[in-house]
Amino acid sequence: MDNNTEFLSLARQSSLEGNLSLAIQNYFSYFHNAPKISWDQVNVEEFVDLICDLKIFLRIPPVAEELWNTIKEATNLFPDNWRLMDLSADIYYQFECHEEFITSAFSAFEIAQKNNVSCLSLERKILDIMWFKVPRWHFRMLNGKLRNTAYKKAIHKALDEEFTSALDIGAGCGLLSLYLGTHRSKPTITLFESDKTFYDLAVLNLKKYCPEIVLDSYQSNSNDIERTKFKSNLLVTEIFDVAVFGEGILSTLLHSFNWHIDTSNYRIIPARVNIFVTGITCKNLDRQFRLQNKISSLLIDENILVTKNIEGDPYDAENILGHKFQALTETTELMKLYFHEKETLEFIYGNNWSKEINLKGIGSGFIDCLVVWFDLHLDNETMISTNPLHNQNEPCWEQAIFHCRTPLEISENKNITLSVKIQDEHLLFEKIDESLQTIPHFILDGICLQFLNDVEWTKFLISLSEMITENEQLTILDFSCFPLLGLLLAKKGHKVIHIDQSSENNDLVDYLVKKNGINPLFFQAVDRHVFAPYVLREDKIDYVFFEPCDSGGRLNSSPSDNIIFKKFKFNGFFTDIYVHFKLIYSAYLNYCNKVSVENVQPFENLANNINLFTGTEHPCLPHDFPHEDITNDQKWNVKENPQKVFSLRSLKDGKVNAILTWFTIVGKGGIQYCTRESTYFNLNALLIPERRVEKSETLIACCQYEKGGFFKIQICEEKELARGFSVEEKHSLPLKNFFAAYHNEYLESEHDSALNND
């Protein structure tokens, strides 16, 4: 055996034994000494697999720096390997280095395109970049035709009345500035937008549609700039959250009064806001805040209170028309605020404003939450509202949901007294006569709360735990967000290591360990960032549990695919997972993901520019979102058939614009769980180009699955199928278009940075 062969043999053996440092050393020795022409692609892939798996050690300080150096050395050795560049993107994402993440992901995607390599993990990253740069709510806002028309009317009225030195704060992609700039009065415009993507789009759109205007623009928060070129007499803004104050409208207006506005004669759009509240009962909304599911197997009952953590985020944003609810009180006005009244704004901003209100009952029951909405008066003629029942409601806006820690009992014609205040630019409620809570109260993160509130899912996990019948003590790794299964098995006497996803759940876990008499030696929680050394120290692992799909409606990767598990012979809890899918049409998906030119007329380029960020899917869809089924559903076993072609027959004449997906999970003993009606697992829609279909028309769906839980389903034509689908269509067109439009900005900046460093 020559030295190079020996290096390779030692590398593989060390890897199997879990001695990863020695394995890396021998792989490097092999590649540095063997002639490049003799490198086998299999050997390269083995090495890259090992390097990529090592990212789980990067949160462990003693080895983090050494690992970074190893990854850099590997990247230098294989500069055209897209997976190593993809690994760098993964790491930057993990450490929240957003710009470095984007640059690495673009570089990896560029390499993959050049080599015509399919890489669904990279497609997911490009999609994440699109969402990071343009969050989905911007599409809904720009599609708010009623809102847009109202602002345009109020802006043009102010310009007609000679308020022609305008200030646009929080300009986004520039729609309100376009209403200003295209008016015949040709106003001067001072524009503030802190986000670079939106600032660039705003300036681009203004240059396209009103190149002659005098523009003073700042990529900055307006509060960070004192002097601008012009004093403005017309301020236009829309920096309101669902409870009005949460985006900083008070501090923004006060700073503008001091620095940006000619206060001798001015106008603010909007002019005032009226804020309202009502008490409702809604099981769906309450389930998002409070643990309703009683799990007797773990003694989770009415003797404890478990709620979502709302510290720092006192309300949710929801469209309550999407939920079945009952109003239990009359609607009460909280306040009427005129935005030109500087002294009042200062009083509120100083945390001095509070009041008591009475909510009068119109029915009997328990109030789960308070719903807040507002009427926004742009001037004395034009108003838009977030009241879901108002004929001037703009559906792109949601309502603020303030959950009641303890449901408030109400009856007809009876009053409940509440204290309301604005503190640190957030609206807050307190019940005046609320009695002290006498039962233990625990906080969970929102994901774990949904996990435990899904009755059928928890029943499925209990059934899985009953499938473990071995008499000897087993060692089980539990990667789930909440260790329901792990606690049940530890209660049986097995050793469970829970890979802890969030420390804020620990108090409830500790309580359940004690309450159920679980030996602390049999249940151990390990931080997810540093779990790898704990695994390698184990003599055996018998079972590994993880959630095969996430709450957003996507598949998860199996943690047991990592190389650190190679030394163990273990079992899983699942035997199969099926992807269900069908073709649908949903105007709602268009509303949320694509700006209609009609809604932003006459600014077609604005719509086209923002639609470059549309993407290829819409996860986290509620099960009752509005859509129309166009075909029956298909069932795809991704483990048996990573690539498969299906024929779908249209049930009716109509249109299609998405493929709806959900899953069936098959566990030990053949027990099954379907996410279609889950309250924890949402649906996902894969967006496809809109097209018309006729009844009985056949469409071809090409399905592709890749390691890591990534899958793609596309509608293809017969000619594409004939020449081998995915040969030329390896990457989704919307992602390729976005990449083509934006990657140079990042790759060129990286090149310039490298030159400067040199």
Salt bridges, closest charged atoms under 4 A:
GLU45 OE1 - ARG83 NH1 2.87
GLU46 OE1 - ARG12 NE 2.81
ASP49 OD1 - ARG83 NH2 2.73
GLU73 OE2 - HIS32 NE2 3.05
ASP86 OD1 - LYS125 NZ 2.82
ASP90 OD2 - LYS55 NZ 3.09
ASP90 OD1 - LYS125 NZ 2.79
GLU123 OE2 - LYS712 NZ 2.96
ASP160 OD1 - HIS183 NE2 2.83
ASP160 OD1 - ARG184 NH2 2.92
GLU161 OE1 - ARG267 NH2 2.67
ASP200 OD2 - LYS196 NZ 2.72
GLU238 OE1 - ARG147 NH1 2.35
ASP286 OD1 - ARG290 NH2 2.82
ASP316 OD2 - LYS308 NZ 2.90
ASP316 OD2 - HIS403 NE2 2.86
GLU318 OE1 - HIS323 NE2 3.05
GLU381 OE2 - LYS157 NZ 3.39
GLU398 OE1 - ARG140 NH2 3.99
GLU430 OE2 - LYS421 NZ 3.85
ASP433 OD1 - LYS431 NZ 2.11
GLU456 OE2 - LYS459 NZ 3.76
GLU538 OE1 - LYS495 NZ 3.07
ASP542 OD2 - LYS540 NZ 3.10
GLU598 OE2 - LYS145 NZ 3.07
GLU617 OE1 - ARG554 NE 3.01
GLU628 OE2 - LYS652 NZ 3.30
ASP629 OD2 - LYS582 NZ 2.91
ASP629 OD1 - HIS627 NE2 3.38
ASP633 OD2 - HIS580 ND1 3.62
GLU690 OE2 - LYS655 NZ 3.47
GLU697 OE2 - ARG691 NH2 3.42
GLU717 OE2 - ARG691 NH1 3.58
GLU728 OE1 - ARG723 NH2 3.80
GLU729 OE2 - ARG723 NH2 2.52
GLU745 OE2 - LYS196 NZ 3.27
